Amino acid sequence: MGALTLARAALICATLGLFLAPWHGLQDGFSELASWPRDSAAPLVALLLDGSRWWLWPVALLLALAAPALLRGRAGGGLAWIGAGLVLAVFGAGYAIGLNGLNWSWLAPLLGAPPPQPSLGWGALLVLAGGIGLFAAGQAARGRFGADAFVAFLVCGCGFLLVLFVFLPLVNMLSAALYEDGRLAPAAFGARLVAPEAWSLACLSTHAGCGVVWNTLLLATLTGVISTLLGLGFALLAVRGGVQQSRFGAGAFRAMTILPLITPPFVVSLALIVLFGRTGIVTGFMWDWFDIPRSRWIYGLPGVLLAQILAQAPIAFLLLDGALRAISPSLEEAAATMGARRMRVFRNVTWPLLKPALAAAFLLGFVESLADFGNPLVLGGDFDVLSTRIFFAIAGARHDPGRAAALALLLLALTFGAFALQAWWLGKRRYTTVTGKGDSGLPAALPRGLKFTCAAVVWPWMIFTALVYGIILVGGFVHDIGRGDMSFTWRHLGTGFEIDWFDGAPAFLGSAWDSLFTTIQVAAVSAPLTAGLGILLAWLIARQNFPGRRGLEFMTMLSFAIPGTVVGVSYIMAFNVPPVELTGTALILVICFVFRNLPVGVRGGIAALAQIDRSLDEASATMGAGAFTTLRRVVLPLLRPAIVTALAYSFVTAMTAVSAVIFLVSARHNLATVYIVGRVEAGEMALAIAYSTVLIVIMLAVVLGIEKLVGRARLGRGSAPPIRAGA
């Protein structure tokens, strides 16, 4: 694509936004088009002519400035200034003048007292897209981005989206901590950061609880350590203990890795309450048979920790399983040949090479624990953590956005601290074991003592996990599993998913249908957008050289480091008022899912591109193909597995997410996970479990269908038994 072609397309797009599309009301969707081109659906040209938006004349003038050169077939570097001016003019006016008139009082001598200005609309969106296109065309005309207008537009467009939907919401939320009652108050900010609710150590000397920062750190550390050790035990048995060579062991381990991925994050908490709550099955059994008094021990640190370990141990297993399979067996064979016993081979060869994977597994468990909202909400009791405190600071009786922003800043600091600690622990050492040389070795067997220890921990945990998920699958189809009435019933499923027929057409009467349909629609829309944008960004980062490439990569990964609760708070603060007002719409849910899950698509695309030789791109360019043709006809067909994997992950995550979107749902656009949380709070545990079972079945069908479509990678060096070092 040439710079002139892009510039002309951008000018047409911006002109449509100026003359045809409604300038305001993006949050209203297309419902306002009935009054077009008047009232709230008026395009910008009508608003300029009647004088109600006189401060936006620079937008029309800039477009008029670009038109003559493009009509004569010239695309110069000056287009970059025009495009940047359009973007700044639209957003500058939107932030300067809001629903209450002038927001920036220092502009009063220039603008006077302008009338209120609502949110931007589809016309503004088209003008912004045109401005970005003109800016990219101008940069390409100057020789930037390899003089390829397609690459320039992708970089500029993706950068704009990342700034708007990742960086600005975060900055907006954090800046809210500096304000009190609408005024800048640094002292209040400092007081919020050091408040006793965050840092108190009263639990060490009294019966009062500790601050939420210490509670959060303790919970995250325990979750990270225990889930990593459990995952390591599973991985050692699977790879070096011969478990997956048996059909039963392979099936059990496979089920364990799939179930937590497709289970809503707080559903395990419901099963734990049914088992260990005050009227739970195990609690009642212990009281009847051993006279052990009923208690509420499950509500607090033990219960939340147990739920998080059940969710995170399988993820740690997946990471460590892959790392163990990637260790070159020739290193272990060399140690065994030199007379080293099994335990010494494991301690001096295998264990050090697992260090990066162990760090990654701990980091993932730690960060996911920090971000977890559903389990602490259901099982936390008096044990508060940062995610739940942030929620109640926004949604509680005392609405305090400044306090929520300060707590979110502390949560973000803990997350970045964990990333920094991992980088420091790994240092700059190299852990490469797979090279271009052939490797026909076989992995060393586990030492007998270590194998017995792993089995003694892993198999009881596997049985306990099966019991928990069995409760989830059965609990929605019995009258009252929590009180021992195990007679079968469809009542709970009927309450949520009743269907009747009127005049030959189905009527969805159940209370859960609306949230399920909304969830599926939002997931179906956001998943392809996430996969597509992620693959495009991966291709830009891995295959193109341009200024700011590292900055673009950092922006894509920033949303992974931000806990879901922080994302939700930042979105509700950033998009609740003009110039971009999206709260209460389905669009904000889609945008949240796209940019929340984007890092997975990017990293998966980069990993897949690393296996595709650059010579294919170079051959395409040598034959005269541009970047767009190379991407479409060479790269994308080879990235099919990565694309489908990103699709599956994005769909499943959108179906099960709760922490980020619980702030963003509305009565009109509710989601399945938020509905389930509401049923739990209302005491309708059986209905919540029944709904969770429906979600699990839907997602299992999606995951298995995609696996059938794409196939599973089969990693391994052979089917021969493991080598045995000296006893």
Secondary structure as GFF3:
##gff-version 3
##sequence-region A 1 727
A	DSSP	alpha_helix	3	19	.	.	.	ID=ss1
A	DSSP	three_ten_helix	26	28	.	.	.	ID=ss2
A	DSSP	three_ten_helix	31	35	.	.	.	ID=ss3
A	DSSP	three_ten_helix	39	41	.	.	.	ID=ss4
A	DSSP	alpha_helix	44	49	.	.	.	ID=ss5
A	DSSP	three_ten_helix	54	56	.	.	.	ID=ss6
A	DSSP	alpha_helix	57	71	.	.	.	ID=ss7
A	DSSP	alpha_helix	78	96	.	.	.	ID=ss8
A	DSSP	beta_strand	97	98	.	.	.	ID=ss9
A	DSSP	beta_strand	101	102	.	.	.	ID=ss10
A	DSSP	three_ten_helix	105	107	.	.	.	ID=ss11
A	DSSP	alpha_helix	108	111	.	.	.	ID=ss12
A	DSSP	alpha_helix	122	141	.	.	.	ID=ss13
A	DSSP	three_ten_helix	144	147	.	.	.	ID=ss14
A	DSSP	alpha_helix	149	162	.	.	.	ID=ss15
A	DSSP	pi_helix	163	167	.	.	.	ID=ss16
A	DSSP	alpha_helix	168	176	.	.	.	ID=ss17
A	DSSP	beta_strand	179	180	.	.	.	ID=ss18
A	DSSP	beta_strand	183	184	.	.	.	ID=ss19
A	DSSP	alpha_helix	186	193	.	.	.	ID=ss20
A	DSSP	alpha_helix	196	199	.	.	.	ID=ss21
A	DSSP	three_ten_helix	202	204	.	.	.	ID=ss22
A	DSSP	alpha_helix	212	239	.	.	.	ID=ss23
A	DSSP	three_ten_helix	243	245	.	.	.	ID=ss24
A	DSSP	alpha_helix	247	258	.	.	.	ID=ss25
A	DSSP	three_ten_helix	259	262	.	.	.	ID=ss26
A	DSSP	alpha_helix	267	276	.	.	.	ID=ss27
A	DSSP	alpha_helix	281	290	.	.	.	ID=ss28
A	DSSP	alpha_helix	301	326	.	.	.	ID=ss29
A	DSSP	alpha_helix	329	337	.	.	.	ID=ss30
A	DSSP	alpha_helix	342	345	.	.	.	ID=ss31
A	DSSP	pi_helix	346	350	.	.	.	ID=ss32
A	DSSP	alpha_helix	351	353	.	.	.	ID=ss33
A	DSSP	alpha_helix	355	371	.	.	.	ID=ss34
A	DSSP	alpha_helix	374	379	.	.	.	ID=ss35
A	DSSP	alpha_helix	386	395	.	.	.	ID=ss36
A	DSSP	alpha_helix	401	426	.	.	.	ID=ss37
A	DSSP	alpha_helix	448	475	.	.	.	ID=ss38
A	DSSP	beta_strand	478	480	.	.	.	ID=ss39
A	DSSP	three_ten_helix	481	483	.	.	.	ID=ss40
A	DSSP	beta_strand	485	488	.	.	.	ID=ss41
A	DSSP	alpha_helix	491	497	.	.	.	ID=ss42
A	DSSP	beta_strand	499	502	.	.	.	ID=ss43
A	DSSP	beta_strand	505	508	.	.	.	ID=ss44
A	DSSP	alpha_helix	513	543	.	.	.	ID=ss45
A	DSSP	alpha_helix	549	561	.	.	.	ID=ss46
A	DSSP	alpha_helix	564	574	.	.	.	ID=ss47
A	DSSP	alpha_helix	586	609	.	.	.	ID=ss48
A	DSSP	alpha_helix	614	622	.	.	.	ID=ss49
A	DSSP	alpha_helix	627	630	.	.	.	ID=ss50
A	DSSP	pi_helix	631	635	.	.	.	ID=ss51
A	DSSP	alpha_helix	636	638	.	.	.	ID=ss52
A	DSSP	alpha_helix	640	656	.	.	.	ID=ss53
A	DSSP	alpha_helix	672	681	.	.	.	ID=ss54
A	DSSP	alpha_helix	685	710	.	.	.	ID=ss55
###
